[in-house]
Structures are given as C-alpha cells and as structure tokens.
Amino acid sequence: MKNDEKSIVRELLEALQDLLDFAELYGFKARTSYEDWSGYFEAARAAIAKAQALPER
C-alpha cells in the first residue's frame, strides 16, 4: 500500500473512531441534535469518499 493510500485509510479509521466515540458518549442522550453530530458525519463521509476514490486493485 502506498503512503497516500495509508494516509487515506488512517484518516478514514480516525474519522470513524471519532464518530463511534461521540455516539458512545452522547448517542443515548436526548439533548443531542443533528448539529452535534454533523461535524462527525461530514468527516466520516469525506474520509469514505477518499477511500472509495482509491483505484481498485
């Protein structure tokens, strides 16, 4: 795996970990809103898009 591919995979994993951490901490509390989650969703979606854009092997 090339360095840029490793970087994208690392970014994807970090974004997903952040999203899961936030969900674990705040997901079951009624006071959270979409705005609370939106930054995590956007980061995860951006990382997923980068990973999907990698050439297939």
CORQUIVEN-V911324 format. One record per residue. RES is the residue in one small letter. SS is DSSP state (hx for helix, st for strand, lp for the rest). PSI is psi as a letter, one per 40 degrees, with the letter a starting at -180 (NA if undefined). D_FIRST is the distance of its C-alpha to the first C-alpha in Angstrom with 1 decimal. Layout:
# CORQUIVEN-V911324
res: {RES:RES}
ss: {SS:SS}
psi: {PSI:PSI}
d_first: {D_FIRST:D_FIRST}
This chain:
# CORQUIVEN-V911324
res: {m:k:n:d:e:k:s:i:v:r:e:l:l:e:a:l:q:d:l:l:d:f:a:e:l:y:g:f:k:a:r:t:s:y:e:d:w:s:g:y:f:e:a:a:r:a:a:i:a:k:a:q:a:l:p:e:r}
ss: {lp:lp:hx:hx:hx:hx:hx:hx:hx:hx:hx:hx:hx:hx:hx:hx:hx:hx:hx:hx:hx:hx:hx:hx:hx:hx:lp:lp:lp:lp:lp:lp:lp:hx:hx:hx:hx:hx:hx:hx:hx:hx:hx:hx:hx:hx:hx:hx:hx:hx:hx:hx:hx:lp:lp:lp:lp}
psi: {h:i:d:d:d:d:d:d:d:d:d:d:d:d:d:d:d:d:d:d:d:d:d:d:d:e:d:e:h:e:e:i:i:d:d:d:d:d:d:d:d:d:d:d:d:d:d:d:d:d:d:d:e:i:i:i:NA}
d_first: {0.0:3.8:6.7:8.3:6.1:6.4:9.9:10.7:10.0:12.0:14.6:15.0:15.5:17.9:19.8:20.3:21.4:23.8:25.2:25.8:27.4:29.7:30.5:31.4:33.6:35.3:34.7:38.0:40.2:42.2:42.2:38.6:38.3:35.7:35.7:34.7:31.7:30.8:28.7:26.4:26.4:25.5:22.6:21.2:21.8:20.2:17.0:17.2:17.9:14.9:12.6:14.9:14.6:11.0:11.4:11.7:10.3}
